[in-house]
Amino acid sequence: MTSTSRGQLVVLNWRDCRHPGAGAAELYCERVAGELAARGRDVVLVTSRPAGTPAREQVDGYSIRRLGNWWSVYPLALLWLVKHRATVGSVVDSQNGVPFFSPLVTRRGVPVVLLVHHVHQDLFVRALHPAAARLAAWLEGPASRRVYRRRAVVVLSPSARAQVRRRLKFDGPVTVVPCGADRVGARLARAATPRIVVVGRLTPLKRLEWLVDAVAEVRVQRPDVELHLIGAGPARSGLEERARSTGAPVVFHGRLSDRDRDALLGTAWLTVNASDGGDWALSLIEANAAGVPALARRVGGMTDAVRHGRTGWLVHGTAEDFSTAMARALDVLADPSVAAAMGERARRWAARFTWSRTADGLAEVLDREEARLERRLAGARERRTGNDLVVVLSVPASAIPADWESGRRAGDVWVSDGTTVRGLLTGADEADVPGILRRLDVDQTDPAVSVLVARHADLLGQWTDADGVVDLAEAVGVPVELPVDEGRGNRRAA
């Protein structure tokens, strides 16, 4: 029996779903906690305590311990870990910009997995005072890199994985474990007239004003179009004023029950996201699960969540470009056959993402991290561990010493034809290649050395040629294709 099953699994997150500012990060932590608790693990979520919530609560088989406010929860959580140090068996430490730095107080053999929802470096610059932004960027980057060095990291999307490697420069294993989708299989009749439904918090960083302006422009050609915003947040009053001044047909629903939210979402022609953030955009996957295509900007996690031309569209450019793309999307979806085909593909795409699979992925990373710590404590030499990518390395045989095989790692597959040595390196990624080449005593700058890393898109699955593509004729300065005939796969006029 492993320590992950002996002791408590502690999930650290600065908010829970009862917090007024809760979002996808909170849903991720709570759904995973519930899934793992249902499998027999003793799970406790340590989080902040907003007004009106109890300090202790039992939810879906796991415990919630609420401590302090949005900033004091960090030191208080560390004190809680110290107090319960003997019973903590593993930790999932959520980095919502700043992590809890739990490895500073946990026992040496306790596996700690850092959960990075997305990288906040650019967000800090936009949202904080310059001095505070520099401090936050240092805590997310160099400070976290030092404290969590070689620890396992979980991210929600391939784009976030690349950012963790390239911008935060973490050198431990990084694994993609996406969110699940709650409404897989929901099937409702869409509205008779063009309806755009957006679910999420109303915050300035989401560029919701772009949506209001866009629907005001679309209304000129489509007087019956409507934009429905489901959710609350600090940007609501400004958006309401903008809708009044532009004449945009926007309905503000505030928070709705799950049933009412899903019923309204299921009637949508389209959902949209104009944010330039790097998160996974769970709301788009949930809309896909209801058969609703998505339109989003081509940034960060949006490029992973939206399959361009299949489950929705990605668009470059300005607010005007986004408005043009929205109008074009509604034109395309006015064809019932195209809308039905895209809706079905959206459902199939969303069906790949379940909370059970999310819990499986996180549990596997915890187990691998525990095994790594056990090897280290036993004195074994620590090399590469646990990535979910594969590297194919080709090196000229003349560039490798005669005893090159002594530098191989168990589990890798190497072949040589006398001219070239090739290795299939499981669990490796681009960050591991320099160390591999050093062990082989190979010049990293040699142009004859070839490195192929499995594409990030492979982590979320590929589409077959049979899956038709419906591209928009966008005025964004980039040539695009016209819609494809679903039945024959031939080009046809829009």
Secondary structure, 3 states (H helix, E strand, C coil): CCHHHHCEEEEECCCCCCCCCCCHHHHHHHHHHHHHHHCCCCEEEEECCCCCCCCEEEECCEEEEECCCCCCHHHHHHHHHHHCCCCEEEEEEEECCCCCCHHHCCCCCCCEEEEECCCCHHHHHHHCCHHHHHHHHHHHHHHHHHHCCCCEEEECCHHHHHHHHHCCCCCCCEEECCCCCCCCCCCCCCCCCCEEEEECCCCHHHCHHHHHHHHHHHHHHCCCCEEEEEECCCCHHHHHHHHHHHCCCEEEEECCCHHHHHHHHCCCCEEEECCCCCCCCHHHHHHHHCCCCEEEECCCCHHHHCCECCCEEEECCCHHHHHHHHHHHHHHHCCHHHHHHHHHHHHHHHCCCCHHHHHHHHHHHHHHHHHHHHHHHCCCCCCCCCCCCEEEEEEEHHHCCCCHHHHCCCCCEEEECCCEEEEEEECCCCCCHHHHHHHCCCCCCCCCCEEEECCHHHHHCCCCCCCCCCCCCCCCCCCCCCCECCCCCCECCC
